[in-house]
Amino acid sequence: MEILQEIKQLSRTDKLKAMEALWKDLSGDEEKYDSPAWHEDVLKETENRLNSGIEEVVEWDIAKKNLRKKYE
């Protein structure tokens, strides 16, 4: 697959930027797609952890920065 070879040539930063661009494009059509059945269960589990104080809310921009620091 030619695109896979091109992706392998990208830096980690450029790969993350490409993933974000793909996600933005795909999520623009979200009403066309149904979430998988397991997704509701995972969201409920996360909500329960949030309500019990195990999880905390983090702004998305901060979460992305933290993930980039962790994996770059």
Secondary structure, DSSP 8 states (H G I E B T S, - for coil): -HHHHHHHHS-HHHHHHHHHHHHHHHHTTGGGS---HHHHHHHHHHHHHHHTTSS----HHHHHHHHHHHH-
